[in-house]
Amino acid sequence: MPGRRRSAAVALAATASMALLATACTGSHDTGATDDPKARTTLTFWHGWSSPGEVAAIEDNIAAFERKHPTVTVRVVKGITDDKLNQALRAGGSNAPDVVSSFTTDNVGRFCSTNALADLGPFLDKTGIDPEKTFLPQMAKYTEHEGKRCTVPLLGDAYGLYYNKKAFAEAGITAPPKTLSEFDEVAAKLTKVKGDSYEQLGFMPNFQGYETTFEHYAAQFGVRYLDDRGRSALAADPQVKALLTWQKGLVDKLGGHRKLEKFRSALGDEWGPKHPLHTGQVAMQLDGEWRGKMAKDAGLPFEIGAAPFPVPDDQAADYGKGYLSGTILGIAGTSEKKNAAWELVKYLSTDTDAVVSFANAIHNVPSTQAALKSPKLSDDPVYRTFVGIAQHPKSSHAPSSVNGGAFLLTAQDFGVRYEAGREKDLDAGLRRTDAQVDKDNEQARR
């Protein structure tokens, strides 16, 4: 489902006022749109939410939009996957969506470079909305590609560390670790071996574990994925080697890849009540802000705490940062109702009450500066930990790419082989990974 430093509230209020006054101006030749946003029309909106509470929350916001725009009816289609979305954006036609949302932040580069989603820059300019001042900076950054903004953020996700307070107390641990060396010690201390498995695992470090991906770890190290020419720079970045060396070291310390994989394969579903953090099978978990609500709804027999995920020891001053991503919102490039569609996009992504009510309902992080300051935003302390992570100036998302998140999967695939001991030469393996990423990117540009 994740940015920071904000402008004064007065500036944001002025921006919002300008947005309302400029509505009628939207739709010049700059936008390429010719429809009248005040004419009676029906918009089709596709989104990926499917659980009853999430669907109800977005439909409440749609209903509020329709009350403000009585000539516009929004036909909502839920549970849309990115595969289906991509097919519809390519095909167009009367059944295609006008407005779309996606959970896959990594696909922004693909959406923008193929013109599957319309350029929102002219709409933002005409409406007087400055993305850098309206949205959290890193969320504004990950919703554009090479200077083209074809999406805006619609709520965000921030990743941090959840921990079992009962397990901490039993082990005599008084506070969550802040550095990775402290984290390794805590993870080992919390681990209880049972035969050839575990009664309790301090932390599941494997790259195929829930949320323990290369990309999520990389945010803590400050990995630079690409060089100034846009070519893969993994082999040249010392932080990549530090990440993989640390991760494999923790895998070995906690029992080794094979033993951990055997334990992992028997764990419950990530989204169900048998999640290993819920069952107590793992004592610490890297996860997003939604996990707090899921754990609370599960009625656990112990209390969980939350903190930023630890950072490398030589980056201790940056403790508090984390990986960010979130839902993105855009207008289909094939839509013939772009001006009306922009009114919906603008409302869902920048109206403070809409953003706050949606964030509270589905337990995501607000994406606008104004929403983060709203007194209506949930004050739950676990949730607020992730709101803080989202605002840290060094929290980050991976750079956009023309082939979506393929380069991240390539890096992770190498990480899986390295943690398992199938790759012995770290430097040579990273050079091969760079070559594969560059090859894939070249093919995607053709």
Long-range contacts (C-beta under 8 A, 24 or more apart in sequence): 1-103, 1-155, 1-156, 1-157, 1-288, 1-289, 1-290, 1-325, 1-326, 1-327, 1-364, 1-365, 2-136, 2-138, 2-139, 2-156, 2-157, 2-158, 2-159, 2-288, 2-323, 2-324, 2-325, 2-326, 2-365, 2-389, 2-390, 2-395, 2-397, 3-135, 3-136, 3-137, 3-138, 3-139, 3-156, 3-158, 3-324, 3-365, 3-367, 3-390, 3-391, 3-395, 4-136, 4-137, 4-138, 4-390, 4-391, 4-392, 4-393, 4-395, 5-137, 5-391, 5-393, 6-136, 6-369, 6-372, 6-373, 6-391, 7-133, 7-369, 9-370, 9-373, 11-133, 12-133, 12-134, 12-368, 12-369, 12-370, 13-370, 15-128, 15-129, 15-130, 15-133, 15-134, 16-350, 16-352, 16-370, 18-127, 18-128, 18-129, 19-127, 19-128, 19-129, 19-346, 19-350, 21-128, 22-126, 22-127, 22-128, 23-127, 23-343, 25-126, 25-127, 26-123, 26-126, 26-127, 26-339, 26-342, 26-343, 27-126, 27-338, 27-339, 28-122, 28-126, 30-122, 30-125, 30-126, 31-122, 31-123, 31-126, 31-338, 31-339, 31-342, 32-118, 32-122, 32-338, 33-338, 33-339, 33-342, 34-339, 35-336, 35-337, 35-338, 35-339, 35-340, 36-339, 37-72, 37-339, 37-340, 37-342, 37-343, 38-71, 39-71, 39-340, 40-71, 40-72, 41-71, 41-72, 41-73, 41-337, 41-340, 42-72, 42-73, 42-74, 42-75, 43-72, 43-73, 43-74, 43-75, 43-98, 43-99, 43-337, 43-340, 43-341, 43-344, 44-74, 44-75, 44-77, 44-95, 44-96, 44-97, 44-98, 44-99, 45-74, 45-75, 45-76, 45-77, 45-97, 45-98, 45-99, 45-100, 45-101, 45-344, 46-77, 46-80, 46-85, 46-88, 46-97, 46-99, 46-100, 46-101, 47-76, 47-77, 47-78, 47-80, 47-100, 47-101, 48-78, 48-79, 48-80, 48-81, 48-82, 48-101, 48-102, 48-103, 48-327, 49-78, 49-79, 49-362, 50-78, 50-79, 53-361, 53-362, 54-361, 54-362, 56-361, 57-357, 57-358, 57-361, 57-362, 58-358, 60-357, 60-361, 61-347, 61-348, 61-354, 61-357, 61-358, 64-347, 64-353, 64-354, 65-343, 65-344, 65-347, 65-348, 65-354, 68-347, 69-343, 69-344, 69-347, 72-340, 72-343, 72-344, 74-344, 82-107, 86-116, 88-332, 89-116, 89-117, 89-332, 89-333, 89-334, 90-116, 92-332, 92-334, 93-334, 96-332, 96-334, 96-335, 97-332, 97-335, 98-331, 98-332, 98-335, 98-337, 98-338, 98-340, 98-341, 98-344, 99-329, 99-330, 99-331, 99-332, 99-335, 99-341, 99-344, 99-345, 100-329, 100-330, 100-331, 100-332, 101-154, 101-327, 101-328, 101-329, 101-330, 102-327, 102-328, 102-330, 103-327, 104-328, 104-404, 104-405, 105-142, 105-143, 105-325, 105-326, 105-328, 105-397, 106-325, 106-398, 106-400, 106-401, 106-404, 106-405, 106-408, 107-328, 107-404, 107-405, 108-142, 108-143, 108-144, 108-145, 108-150, 108-151, 108-328, 108-400, 109-145, 109-146, 109-400, 109-401, 109-402, 109-403, 109-404, 110-401, 110-402, 110-403, 110-404, 110-444, 111-145, 111-150, 111-151, 111-328, 111-330, 112-144, 112-145, 112-146, 112-148, 112-149, 112-150, 112-151, 112-400, 113-145, 113-146, 113-148, 113-402, 113-445, 115-150, 115-333, 116-150, 116-332, 116-333, 117-150, 117-151, 117-330, 117-331, 117-332, 117-333, 118-150, 118-330, 118-331, 118-332, 118-333, 118-335, 118-338, 119-148, 119-149, 119-150, 120-149, 120-150, 120-151, 120-152, 120-330, 120-331, 120-342, 120-345, 121-148, 121-149, 123-338, 123-342, 123-345, 123-346, 124-149, 124-152, 127-342, 127-346, 129-346, 129-350, 133-369, 134-350, 134-368, 134-369, 134-370, 135-367, 135-368, 135-369, 136-367, 136-368, 136-369, 136-372, 136-390, 136-391, 137-393, 138-324, 138-395, 138-396, 138-397, 139-324, 139-326, 139-367, 139-390, 141-397, 142-324, 142-325, 142-326, 142-397, 142-400, 143-328, 144-400, 145-400, 146-400, 150-330, 151-328, 151-329, 151-330, 152-328, 152-329, 152-330, 152-345, 152-349, 152-350, 153-326, 153-327, 153-328, 153-329, 153-349, 153-367, 154-326, 154-327, 154-328, 154-329, 154-348, 154-349, 154-358, 154-367, 155-326, 155-327, 155-355, 155-358, 155-359, 155-362, 155-364, 155-365, 155-366, 155-367, 156-324, 156-325, 156-326, 156-327, 156-364, 156-365, 156-366, 156-367, 156-390, 157-288, 157-289, 157-290, 157-324, 157-325, 157-326, 157-364, 157-365, 158-288, 158-289, 158-322, 158-323, 158-324, 158-365, 158-386, 158-387, 158-389, 158-390, 158-395, 159-211, 159-216, 159-219, 159-286, 159-287, 159-288, 159-309, 159-322, 159-323, 159-324, 159-386, 159-389, 160-286, 160-287, 160-288, 160-289, 160-306, 160-307, 160-308, 160-309, 160-322, 160-385, 160-386, 160-389, 161-284, 161-285, 161-286, 161-306, 161-307, 161-308, 161-309, 161-310, 162-277, 162-284, 162-285, 162-286, 162-287, 162-291, 162-292, 162-295, 162-304, 162-305, 162-306, 163-283, 163-284, 163-285, 163-304, 163-305, 163-306, 163-307, 164-277, 164-280, 164-283, 164-284, 164-302, 164-304, 165-302, 165-303, 165-304, 165-305, 166-302, 166-303, 167-200, 167-280, 167-283, 167-302, 168-283, 168-305, 176-305, 176-307, 177-310, 178-308, 178-310, 178-311, 178-316, 178-319, 179-310, 179-311, 179-312, 179-313, 179-316, 179-319, 180-220, 180-246, 180-310, 180-311, 180-312, 180-313, 181-313, 182-310, 183-310, 184-249, 184-250, 184-253, 186-284, 187-250, 187-253, 187-254, 187-284, 188-253, 188-254, 190-283, 190-284, 191-254, 191-255, 193-255, 196-259, 196-262, 197-259, 197-262, 197-263, 198-255, 198-263, 198-281, 200-280, 200-281, 200-282, 200-283, 201-254, 201-260, 201-263, 201-276, 201-281, 201-282, 201-283, 202-254, 202-282, 202-283, 202-284, 203-250, 203-254, 203-282, 203-283, 203-284, 203-285, 203-286, 204-260, 204-263, 204-264, 204-267, 204-276, 204-282, 204-285, 205-247, 205-250, 205-251, 205-254, 205-260, 206-251, 206-257, 206-260, 206-261, 206-264, 206-416, 206-419, 207-247, 207-412, 207-415, 207-416, 207-419, 208-261, 208-264, 208-416, 209-264, 210-267, 210-270, 210-275, 210-276, 210-285, 210-287, 211-270, 211-285, 211-286, 211-287, 211-288, 212-286, 213-408, 213-412, 214-243, 214-408, 214-411, 214-412, 214-415, 215-323, 215-398, 215-405, 215-408, 215-411, 215-412, 216-286, 216-323, 217-243, 217-247, 218-243, 218-323, 218-398, 219-321, 219-322, 219-323, 219-324, 219-395, 219-396, 219-397, 220-309, 220-310, 220-311, 220-312, 220-315, 220-321, 220-322, 220-323, 221-311, 221-312, 221-315, 222-315, 222-318, 222-394, 222-396, 225-398, 225-399, 225-407, 225-411, 226-399, 230-441, 231-434, 231-438, 232-407, 232-433, 232-434, 232-435, 232-437, 232-438, 232-441, 233-434, 234-411, 234-430, 234-433, 234-434, 234-437, 235-427, 235-430, 235-431, 235-433, 235-434, 239-312, 240-411, 240-430, 241-426, 241-427, 241-430, 242-312, 244-415, 244-418, 244-419, 244-426, 245-426, 246-312, 247-415, 247-419, 248-418, 248-419, 251-419, 257-419, 257-420, 257-421, 258-420, 273-298, 277-304, 288-386, 289-363, 289-364, 289-365, 289-383, 289-386, 289-387, 290-362, 290-363, 290-364, 292-363, 292-380, 292-382, 292-383, 292-386, 293-363, 293-383, 304-382, 305-382, 306-381, 306-382, 306-385, 306-386, 307-385, 308-385, 308-388, 308-389, 308-392, 318-392, 318-394, 320-388, 320-389, 320-392, 321-389, 321-392, 321-393, 321-394, 321-395, 321-396, 322-386, 322-389, 322-390, 322-392, 322-395, 323-395, 323-396, 323-397, 324-389, 324-390, 324-395, 324-396, 324-397, 325-397, 326-364, 326-365, 326-367, 327-364, 365-390, 401-441, 401-444, 402-441, 402-444, 402-445, 403-440, 403-441, 403-443, 403-444, 406-437, 406-440, 406-444, 407-437, 407-440, 407-441, 410-436, 410-437, 410-440, 411-437
